[in-house]
């Protein structure tokens, strides 16, 4: 039995001159795509965290806006209360001694010119004194 194998019988591949260039081109292309993929992954990573930060800021601003709307609602209610004519009349009577105008207090401009200044001042002073008593 012959167990000897002849190594020289295997087919020999012919080495062409274009094979090393093609292999080098593939290596450079693969390296380029790996670098591009790495760069893109870093950019996407950065954009992801920027979006996360912007979403957090947006949420904070929405909550702040809601707080401002509530405060504005309260201020409008307070303003309506402070400008209530009944309240203003009561305060004017209580602290300033003011009362609603009587019809005899209304005059034309021409009538005011005929009154001497001292009579106008004394009349208003006397009325104020009478009203406080």
C-alpha positions as a LaTeX table, in Angstrom:
\begin{tabular}{lrrr}
\hline
Residue & $x$ (\AA) & $y$ (\AA) & $z$ (\AA) \\
\hline
Unk1 & 0.00 & 0.00 & 0.00 \\
Unk2 & 1.28 & 3.25 & $-1.10$ \\
Unk3 & 0.56 & 5.99 & 1.46 \\
Unk4 & 2.80 & 8.51 & 0.00 \\
Unk5 & 1.16 & 11.66 & $-1.34$ \\
Unk6 & 2.90 & 13.72 & $-3.87$ \\
Unk7 & 2.82 & 17.35 & $-2.83$ \\
Unk8 & 3.84 & 18.62 & $-6.21$ \\
Unk9 & 0.63 & 17.45 & $-7.81$ \\
Unk10 & $-1.50$ & 20.17 & $-6.22$ \\
Unk11 & $-2.56$ & 22.85 & $-8.68$ \\
Unk12 & $-0.46$ & 25.95 & $-8.48$ \\
Unk13 & $-2.28$ & 29.25 & $-8.54$ \\
Unk14 & $-0.79$ & 31.85 & $-10.73$ \\
Unk15 & $-0.16$ & 35.10 & $-8.96$ \\
Unk16 & $-1.20$ & 38.05 & $-11.04$ \\
Unk17 & 0.14 & 41.56 & $-10.65$ \\
Unk18 & $-3.34$ & 43.05 & $-10.03$ \\
Unk19 & $-4.06$ & 40.99 & $-6.92$ \\
Unk20 & $-1.92$ & 43.04 & $-4.52$ \\
Unk21 & $-3.42$ & 46.29 & $-5.81$ \\
Unk22 & $-6.94$ & 44.96 & $-5.40$ \\
Unk23 & $-6.20$ & 43.72 & $-1.90$ \\
Unk24 & $-4.64$ & 47.08 & $-0.99$ \\
Unk25 & $-7.66$ & 48.94 & $-2.38$ \\
Unk26 & $-10.02$ & 46.78 & $-0.33$ \\
Unk27 & $-7.97$ & 47.37 & 2.81 \\
Unk28 & $-7.96$ & 51.14 & 2.29 \\
Unk29 & $-11.70$ & 51.19 & 1.52 \\
Unk30 & $-12.48$ & 49.09 & 4.58 \\
Unk31 & $-10.36$ & 51.34 & 6.78 \\
Unk32 & $-12.04$ & 54.42 & 5.32 \\
Unk33 & $-15.51$ & 53.04 & 5.99 \\
Unk34 & $-14.52$ & 52.06 & 9.52 \\
Unk35 & $-13.26$ & 55.59 & 10.19 \\
Unk36 & $-16.46$ & 57.05 & 8.70 \\
Unk37 & $-18.60$ & 54.71 & 10.79 \\
Unk38 & $-16.68$ & 55.67 & 13.92 \\
Unk39 & $-17.03$ & 59.38 & 13.14 \\
Unk40 & $-20.74$ & 59.05 & 12.45 \\
Unk41 & $-21.26$ & 57.13 & 15.69 \\
Unk42 & $-19.50$ & 59.89 & 17.64 \\
Unk43 & $-21.61$ & 62.57 & 15.91 \\
Unk44 & $-24.82$ & 60.63 & 16.61 \\
Unk45 & $-23.78$ & 60.15 & 20.22 \\
Unk46 & $-23.22$ & 63.89 & 20.59 \\
Unk47 & $-26.51$ & 64.78 & 18.88 \\
Unk48 & $-28.38$ & 62.31 & 21.08 \\
Unk49 & $-27.21$ & 64.04 & 24.26 \\
Unk50 & $-27.85$ & 67.50 & 22.83 \\
Unk51 & $-31.42$ & 66.45 & 22.05 \\
Unk52 & $-31.76$ & 65.02 & 25.56 \\
Unk53 & $-30.57$ & 68.30 & 27.09 \\
Unk54 & $-32.90$ & 70.34 & 24.87 \\
Unk55 & $-35.87$ & 68.15 & 25.81 \\
Unk56 & $-35.09$ & 68.65 & 29.50 \\
Unk57 & $-34.87$ & 72.42 & 28.99 \\
Unk58 & $-38.15$ & 72.38 & 27.04 \\
Unk59 & $-39.88$ & 70.51 & 29.85 \\
Unk60 & $-38.50$ & 73.00 & 32.40 \\
Unk61 & $-39.75$ & 75.94 & 30.32 \\
Unk62 & $-43.20$ & 74.37 & 29.94 \\
Unk63 & $-43.49$ & 73.98 & 33.72 \\
Unk64 & $-42.27$ & 77.55 & 34.25 \\
Unk65 & $-44.81$ & 78.82 & 31.72 \\
Unk66 & $-47.60$ & 76.98 & 33.54 \\
Unk67 & $-46.51$ & 78.59 & 36.82 \\
Unk68 & $-46.52$ & 82.03 & 35.18 \\
Unk69 & $-50.00$ & 81.43 & 33.76 \\
Unk70 & $-51.29$ & 80.51 & 37.20 \\
Unk71 & $-49.68$ & 83.59 & 38.74 \\
Unk72 & $-51.18$ & 85.77 & 36.01 \\
Unk73 & $-54.61$ & 84.29 & 36.71 \\
Unk74 & $-54.25$ & 85.16 & 40.40 \\
Unk75 & $-53.08$ & 88.69 & 39.57 \\
Unk76 & $-56.05$ & 89.26 & 37.26 \\
Unk77 & $-58.42$ & 88.11 & 40.02 \\
Unk78 & $-56.75$ & 90.46 & 42.51 \\
Unk79 & $-56.89$ & 93.32 & 40.01 \\
Unk80 & $-60.61$ & 92.76 & 39.47 \\
Unk81 & $-61.15$ & 92.81 & 43.24 \\
Unk82 & $-59.09$ & 95.98 & 43.73 \\
Unk83 & $-60.95$ & 97.81 & 40.94 \\
Unk84 & $-64.41$ & 96.93 & 42.21 \\
Unk85 & $-66.39$ & 100.21 & 42.21 \\
Unk86 & $-68.21$ & 99.35 & 45.45 \\
Unk87 & $-64.91$ & 98.73 & 47.22 \\
Unk88 & $-63.40$ & 101.97 & 45.90 \\
Unk89 & $-66.49$ & 103.96 & 46.99 \\
Unk90 & $-66.30$ & 102.46 & 50.48 \\
Unk91 & $-62.58$ & 103.25 & 50.81 \\
Unk92 & $-63.05$ & 106.79 & 49.47 \\
Unk93 & $-65.76$ & 107.46 & 52.05 \\
Unk94 & $-63.81$ & 105.82 & 54.87 \\
Unk95 & $-60.34$ & 107.28 & 54.37 \\
Unk96 & $-60.81$ & 110.39 & 52.21 \\
Unk97 & $-64.21$ & 111.58 & 53.36 \\
Unk98 & $-65.40$ & 111.62 & 49.77 \\
Unk99 & $-69.02$ & 111.12 & 48.79 \\
Unk100 & $-70.91$ & 110.87 & 45.56 \\
Unk101 & $-71.42$ & 114.19 & 43.78 \\
Unk102 & $-74.64$ & 116.03 & 44.41 \\
Unk103 & $-76.41$ & 117.80 & 41.54 \\
Unk104 & $-75.81$ & 121.25 & 43.06 \\
Unk105 & $-72.05$ & 120.66 & 42.83 \\
Unk106 & $-72.15$ & 120.49 & 39.03 \\
Unk107 & $-71.49$ & 123.85 & 37.31 \\
Unk108 & $-70.63$ & 125.17 & 33.89 \\
Unk109 & $-67.26$ & 126.72 & 33.19 \\
Unk110 & $-68.91$ & 130.12 & 32.79 \\
Unk111 & $-70.45$ & 129.87 & 36.27 \\
Unk112 & $-67.04$ & 129.17 & 37.81 \\
Unk113 & $-65.60$ & 132.38 & 36.40 \\
Unk114 & $-68.27$ & 134.49 & 38.10 \\
Unk115 & $-67.54$ & 133.09 & 41.57 \\
Unk116 & $-64.79$ & 134.78 & 43.55 \\
Unk117 & $-61.96$ & 132.45 & 44.40 \\
Unk118 & $-62.39$ & 132.90 & 48.16 \\
Unk119 & $-66.02$ & 131.88 & 48.03 \\
Unk120 & $-65.15$ & 128.71 & 46.15 \\
Unk121 & $-62.46$ & 127.81 & 48.66 \\
Unk122 & $-64.58$ & 128.62 & 51.70 \\
Unk123 & $-67.64$ & 126.82 & 50.31 \\
Unk124 & $-65.68$ & 123.63 & 49.71 \\
Unk125 & $-64.01$ & 123.90 & 53.11 \\
Unk126 & $-67.32$ & 124.40 & 54.89 \\
Unk127 & $-68.89$ & 121.47 & 53.05 \\
Unk128 & $-65.95$ & 119.27 & 54.00 \\
Unk129 & $-66.24$ & 120.33 & 57.65 \\
Unk130 & $-70.01$ & 119.75 & 57.70 \\
Unk131 & $-69.62$ & 116.31 & 56.16 \\
Unk132 & $-67.02$ & 115.15 & 58.66 \\
Unk133 & $-69.22$ & 116.11 & 61.63 \\
\hline
\end{tabular}
